[in-house]
């Protein structure tokens, strides 16, 4: 029932920017916190940012000040604005519905010169 679809990934040079989107369907989106996670090759999936249902955001230390999470409840969409990208940001980025086991399919972000 629940579907989460990420988009916006791609190849970017260090210092560049990308904006990821995650569109949700099959749920009352506005009731849930939404999270962005990432997984680099050979590593565990890690939390990047979370935005609560009342629009409070928090971030992993590694991205704080560079990334910004936001949501548009009218569009059932959560965004991740990624600035000042570093090679270590390279990963597949996933969105997650609340504390559930509902994940999107992921979108690849590659930061390389």
C-alpha positions as CSV (number, residue, x, y, z in Angstrom):
1,X,0.0,0.0,0.0
2,X,2.6,2.5,1.1
3,X,4.9,3.7,-1.7
4,X,7.9,6.0,-1.4
5,X,9.7,7.1,-4.6
6,X,13.0,9.0,-4.4
7,X,14.3,11.1,-7.2
8,X,16.9,13.7,-7.9
9,X,20.2,11.8,-7.5
10,X,23.0,12.0,-9.9
11,X,26.7,12.8,-10.4
12,X,28.0,16.0,-9.0
13,X,31.4,17.5,-8.4
14,X,32.7,18.2,-4.9
15,X,31.2,21.5,-3.6
16,X,28.1,21.1,-5.8
17,X,24.5,20.7,-4.9
18,X,21.6,18.3,-5.4
19,X,18.0,18.3,-4.3
20,X,16.4,14.9,-3.6
21,X,12.7,14.4,-3.5
22,X,10.7,11.6,-1.9
23,X,7.0,11.3,-2.9
24,X,4.7,9.3,-0.7
25,X,1.4,7.6,-1.4
26,X,-0.9,5.2,0.3
27,X,-0.5,6.9,3.7
28,X,-1.6,10.1,5.5
29,X,1.7,11.7,5.0
30,X,1.3,14.7,7.2
31,X,0.9,12.5,10.3
32,X,4.4,11.0,10.1
33,X,8.0,12.0,10.5
34,X,10.0,11.4,7.5
35,X,13.7,10.5,7.3
36,X,16.5,10.5,4.8
37,X,19.1,7.8,5.1
38,X,22.1,6.8,3.1
39,X,24.1,3.7,2.4
40,X,27.6,3.7,0.9
41,X,29.1,0.5,-0.6
42,X,30.1,-2.0,2.1
43,X,28.7,0.2,4.9
44,X,25.6,0.2,7.1
45,X,22.7,2.4,6.3
46,X,22.9,5.6,8.3
47,X,20.5,8.4,9.3
48,X,21.1,11.6,7.5
49,X,18.2,13.8,8.5
50,X,14.7,13.6,10.0
51,X,11.8,16.0,9.9
52,X,8.9,15.5,12.3
53,X,5.2,16.0,11.6
54,X,5.4,19.4,13.1
55,X,8.3,20.4,10.9
56,X,11.2,20.1,13.3
57,X,14.4,19.0,11.6
58,X,17.5,17.3,12.9
59,X,20.6,16.1,11.2
60,X,23.6,13.8,11.4
61,X,26.7,15.7,12.5
62,X,28.4,14.9,9.2
63,X,25.8,16.9,7.2
64,X,24.6,19.6,9.6
65,X,25.0,23.0,8.0
66,X,25.3,21.6,4.5
67,X,22.0,19.7,4.1
68,X,18.4,20.8,4.7
69,X,15.4,18.6,5.0
70,X,12.0,20.0,4.3
71,X,8.5,18.7,3.6
72,X,5.4,19.8,1.6
73,X,2.4,18.0,3.1
74,X,0.2,19.2,0.3
75,X,2.4,17.3,-2.2
76,X,3.1,14.4,0.1
77,X,6.8,15.0,-0.5
78,X,9.9,15.3,1.6
79,X,13.1,17.0,0.2
80,X,16.7,16.9,1.0
81,X,18.7,19.9,-0.2
82,X,22.3,18.9,-0.3
83,X,24.9,21.6,-0.6
84,X,28.7,21.7,-0.4
85,X,28.8,18.0,-1.3
86,X,31.8,15.9,-0.5
87,X,33.1,12.6,-1.9
88,X,32.1,11.0,1.4
89,X,28.5,11.9,0.7
90,X,28.5,9.3,-2.1
91,X,25.8,6.8,-1.3
92,X,22.4,5.5,-2.2
93,X,19.9,7.8,-0.5
94,X,16.7,6.4,0.9
95,X,13.6,8.0,2.4
96,X,11.7,6.3,5.3
97,X,8.2,6.7,6.6
98,X,8.3,7.5,10.3
99,X,9.8,4.7,12.4
100,X,8.4,2.1,10.0
101,X,9.9,-0.4,7.7
102,X,8.6,1.5,4.7
103,X,11.5,2.6,2.5
104,X,11.8,4.0,-1.0
105,X,13.9,2.3,-3.7
106,X,16.8,4.7,-3.3
107,X,18.5,7.2,-5.5
108,X,22.2,7.2,-6.2
109,X,24.3,10.3,-5.3
110,X,27.9,10.3,-6.5
111,X,30.2,13.1,-5.6
112,X,33.3,13.0,-7.7
113,X,35.5,15.1,-9.9
